[in-house]
Amino acid sequence: MEWDNKLFSIGMKNWLKRRNTPDSGSMLLPRSKGKLQRKFLNIERRIAIFIMGILFRNYRSPQRPELEKISSVLIIPHDPIGDLVITSPLWNTLKKRNPQIKIGVVCSARNRDVLINEDVDSIYDLYSPNPFHVFKQMRLARRNRWDVVLSTAGFYKPTRFALISRFIAGKGITATMHTARPERYARIYSFCFKRPTEDEHIPMAEQYQTLAEKVFAIKFTENERLPQFTIDPESKIRTDLRIDKILNDKKHSRFILINLEAKVPYREWGIENVEMLAKAFYDAKIEVFILLSASTEFQEYYQLDKLHLKTPNAEVFPTDNIHDLATVIDRASLVISPDTAVVHIAAALRKKIIAFYPSLDEWLPYGVESTILCPDRWEPISTISVTKVFSTAVSLLENED
């Protein structure tokens, strides 16, 4: 318990530091800053590719594997929670097409709970800050002998995950995609396919599916493309009771979930805007309650337990884990969020969404009715109009099935 408290204290200090530091994404940095560092990094990467290209030359361009004839596939997603959620069609579809196949998924401490009720055979933590733990997990994965390693994380850090994938795969097949240099990275992967550019706005969920389709020469159906999130039954029962009590006490039958927190502060809509939105619903006498969610650190930093909202139609709803939060999302009539993890979970649960994005990109909610609101260029999310959000929310609620 003492060690857990120390870890929490360290995590809290880092979180407070992040919140009190201007985010680099909101500032215009001179191109000259770090130019020499970027050159050295590029040289280092080229040397690594050259060496790995020689070491891995026997594994290039093998025969495409037939899904029905292989026994195991390991998927290495990127670290964020939303990334893991939109990767779910891969393990679900591969398992559906070949029920005998063994599926492994790489996770991190923050997204591991997403997998606890999924049809996955093996889980490895390769995102631990402890390098000894990571190497131990890599050795364990290698001993389990994976026929194919699909590295969707290789979209972002291709060199690093080429090395990890090859170490785990042994003589097996490794595959990824890359936007600018698929030919270069084809020297260190068995297959490296051309990835769409950001300007094409191809949903990332589809890009992950395209990787599996190209490797196994299959085609996902429309239903197979939809991400899924399986809520833990115990969390659902516990959280449902809490929601029912609030709705009964407040004499409401439905509610909106508003997520207050984003990965970086400049992407947050702001508590002041949320209070004004709640007041707009109250003044318009619209029969809907509002639940507010955020991480424990966020709630403590803003002292949300002492927050006195201007209207009685909203309150903070603490959740202990991702499955508690998913239950609230699943019960909501509408989800409003600046955070893509919440957005992708809501999409996987087929909920209506209002999502705040700095601009349109590859990470939009997939396979569900949603409205994307963006601020003017270079402006923070908090400048999105409360009136616009209110009118959009009312329209979505009126069309509720």
N, C-alpha and C positions, 0 to 999 in steps of 0.2 A: 504493500500500500504506500509506504514511504517513497519507493522508487517511482511508482505511478504518479504521485504528487509532484515529484521533481520533474518528471517528463512533462506533466501538464504545465508546470510553471515555466519551463523552457519554451514550450510551444506557445504559451500565452504571450511571453515577451516577444517572440518572433512575430506573432500575429499583430501585436500592438505596434511594433516597429513598422510592419508593412502598412498598417492603416495610417500611420503618421508620416509616411514618406510619399512624396509625389510619385505616381506611377510613371514609368518611362514611356508607356503607351500614350500618355496624355501630353507629352512634351515633344517638341521638335529638337532632336539632337543633331549636332553638326556631323556631316559624313566623315570628317577628318578624325573624329573621336574613335579611337580603337582601330584605325585603318591598318597600322602595323601589326596589331594583334590578329586581325582577320587574315592578313597575308601569311603570317606564321601558321595559323590554323589551317589554311588552305594547303600550304606546303606539307604540313604534317599529315593531312588527309590524303594527299596524293601519294606520299611515301607509303602510308598504310595500305592504300588500294593496290599499289604496285607489288608490295610484298604478299598481300593476301591473294592477289591475282595469280602469282606464281604458285603459292601453296594450294590454292583451290582449283587449279586449272583442270584437274581430272573430274570435277563435279559440274562443269558448265554444260548447259543445253542437253540434259539427259532426255530420254523418252518421256513424254507426258504420262503421268500416272493415271490409271483407271480407278475411279473412286470405289468401284465394287471389289477391286482386287487388293487394295491396301488395307492395313490393319490399324493404322494410327495416324492422327494429325494433331500437331501442336500449334496453337494460335498464340501469337505474341502481339497483343494490342498495345496501343499507347496508354499512358498512365491514367489520365483523367477518368472520372466515373462515367461521364457521358460517352466517352470513347468506348468503354467496355460495353455499355448498354447497346450502342448501335452496331457492335460487333456480333451481338447475339444471333442474327440470322445465319452466321457462318456455322456455329456449332449446332444450331437447331436443324439446319438444312442438311448438313453433312451426315448427321445422325439419322435423320429421316430417310435419306437416300441409301444409307448403309447402316442398318441398326446394329451390326456387329462391330462397327468401328470404335476405336478408343479415342476420345477427345480430351486433349489437355489445353489448359488456358493459363497464360501468365497473368499475374495480378500484382497489386501493390497493397500496402496496409490500408490505404484509404478506399480502395474499390473492391477489396476481397469479399465483403458482405454481399455484393451484388450476385455472387456465384453460389451462395449457400443452398439455394433451391433449384439450381439449374442442372440440366442433364449433362454434367461434365465429370469425367472420370478422374482427372488429375489436375492439381492446381500448384503453381510454383510462384514464389515471390522473387522476382528479379529486379525489383525497384527499391529494395531495402537500402538505407544509407550505410549499412554494415557490409563492406566488400567481402568479408569472410562468409557471411550468410548467403550472399548472392552466389559466390563460387560454389558453396555447398549445394545450393539449389540447382545450379547448372550441372554439377556432377550427377545429382540425383536424376535430373531430366535426361541426361545422356545415358545413364544406365537403363532407363525405361525404354530406350530405343524407339524413336519417332521416325516413321517413314517419310513424312512431309512436315516441314515447319513453314507456316504462313506468317510472315512478319509484317503486319500492318503498321507496327511501330517503325519499320524500315522506311516508311514514307517520309519520316522526319529526321531520323538519325541512321541513315543507311549503312554507314561504315561500322558503327558500333554494333548494330544488330545483325550485320552480316557475320561478324566474328562470333557473336553469341549463338546465332542460328546454326552456323557450321559446327561449332563445338558440340551443341546438343544433338544435331542431326547425324553426326558421324558421317557415314557414307550415304545418308538419305538426301532428300531434295529440300532445298531452301528457295523461298520465293518472296518477292516484294514488288513494289512499283515505285517509280520516281518521275518527277515532272520534267526536269531539265536534262538529266544525264542517264537515261536508262541503259545506254550502251556501256558507259563507264562502269556502272554497278552490276551489269550482267557478267563482268569479269570476276565478281566475288560472291554472286548468288548463282544458284542453278538457273533461275529465271528472274529477270527484272523487266517488267512490262512498263509501257508508257502510261504515265498517270496524267489526267486532265490538269490544265492550269487552273489557278484560282479564279481567273476571269470567266471561266466557263460555268462556274457555280454548280458543278455536279455534286449532289449531296454526298457527304463523306460515307454515309451508310451504303450508297450504291457503289462507291469506289472500292470499299472493302469486299463487297459481293463480286465485283468485277474481277478482283484478284483471284478469288476461289473459282470463278467461272473459267478464267483463262488457264489456270493450272490444271483443272480436272475436266475441261471441255464439257461443262454442263451449263444449264441455264436456269436461273432461279425463277419461279413463278411469282405472280404478284403477291400472293399470300406469304410465300416464303421470304419475300423481301422485307416484311414488316418486323421491326425490332420487338422484343418481348422482355418483360420484367416479371419474374415470379415472386410475389410477396410472401414472406414468411408467415405461415398461419398463426403462430402465437403472437407475433407483432400485430397482425391484422385484428385479432380478437381484442387484444388489449387496447389498441388505439381506437377501434370502432366504438368501444364503450365510452371512452373519453369524448369522442366527437358527439355521440348520441346525447350525452349528459349536457354538453354545451348547447346543442340545438334545442333540447327540451327546455333548459333553463331560460334561453333567450327567445323561445317560441318561434323558431325558424325551422324550415324544412330543407333548406339548401344553403350552400356557402361557396364563396370564392376563396381560393388560396392565393395569397400574395407572398412570394419569396423575396425577402428584403436584401439578401446578401449575394454578391457576385465575387468572382475570383479576385478581381482588382477593384479598388474603390471607385474609379472613374466610370465603371460600368453599372454602378448601383443607381437605382431610380431615386432613392432618398426617402427617409421616414416622413418628411414634411409633405411630399407629394402623396404618399400613401394616406396620411391623415386627411388631406384635402379630397382624395378619392372616396374615402369612407364617408366623409361629410356630404359629398355629392349624392351618394346612394341614400344616405339618411334623409337629406332634404327632399329628394325625389320620391321618398316613401316606397322604395323598391324593396320587396321582401326577400332580402338575401343577407346573410351574415358574412363577415370577412375574418378569416383566420390568417395570421401572419407567422411566417416561419423564417428561421435563420439558425446558424450554428450556435453552440453554447458560447463560444468565444465572442461572437458578434453580439449576442444578447447581453453578456456581461460587460462588454466594452461600452455599449450604449445604455446599459442599465434598463433594459426593456421590461424587467419585472416591476420597475417603478414608473413605467410609461403610462401616463393618463391621457388616453386618446380623447379628442374633442367630442366624439360621438360614442354612443353605447353599442354600436353595431359592428365592433371590431375588437379583437384581442389577440395577444401573442399565444401561439400554440407550440410549446417546447416539444421536441422529439429527441429520443435517445440514440437513434440509429437510422440508417438509410431505409430500412423496411417500415419503421414508424412513419417516416416522411412519405414513403410510397403509398402507404395506406391513406394518408390525408389527401394525397394527390388523386388517388383512385376514387375517393368519395366526393371530391370537389366537382361543382358544376362548371368551373372555369379555373384555369391556372394562369397566373401572371408572374413572370419571372425574368430577371436579367441574367440568370445563371444557366449555362447550357446543360449542366448535369440535371437540374430539375426539369428543364425543357425536354431533354431526351427521355427521361423517365416518364414524364407526362405523355409524350408521344407514344411510347411503348405501351402505355395503359390506355391509349386511344381517347385522351381527354382534349377538350378544346383549350387552346393556348393563345395568350397574348405574350409574345416574347420580345424583349428589348435587345437590339443588336446595334453596335456602333455603325455597321454597314452590312449589306447583304454579303454572305460568304458561303463556304461549303458546309457549315455546321448548323444549318437551319433544321427545325424539327421535321421529321420524315414520316410520311404516310398518314398524316392526320390533319384535320382542319385547324388552321392556325393563322394568326395575324402577326406579321412582323412589323414592329415600329422602330424606326431609326431616327436619331437626331440629325440636325444639319451637320454637314461635314466638319470634322474636328471638334464638334461640340460634345460635351459629356451626355450620358444617358439621362441625367437628371433634368435636362432641358426639354425632354419630351413632354408635351402638353397634357395636363391632367384632364382637360376637357376632351381631348382626342381619345385618351385611354378610357374615359367614362363612356363616351358614345359607342366605342368599339365593344366594350364589355356588355353594355345594355343590348346591343344588336345580337351578340353571340348568345346571351341568356334568353332573349326572346325566341331565338331559333332552336332552343334546347329541345331535344327529343323527349 
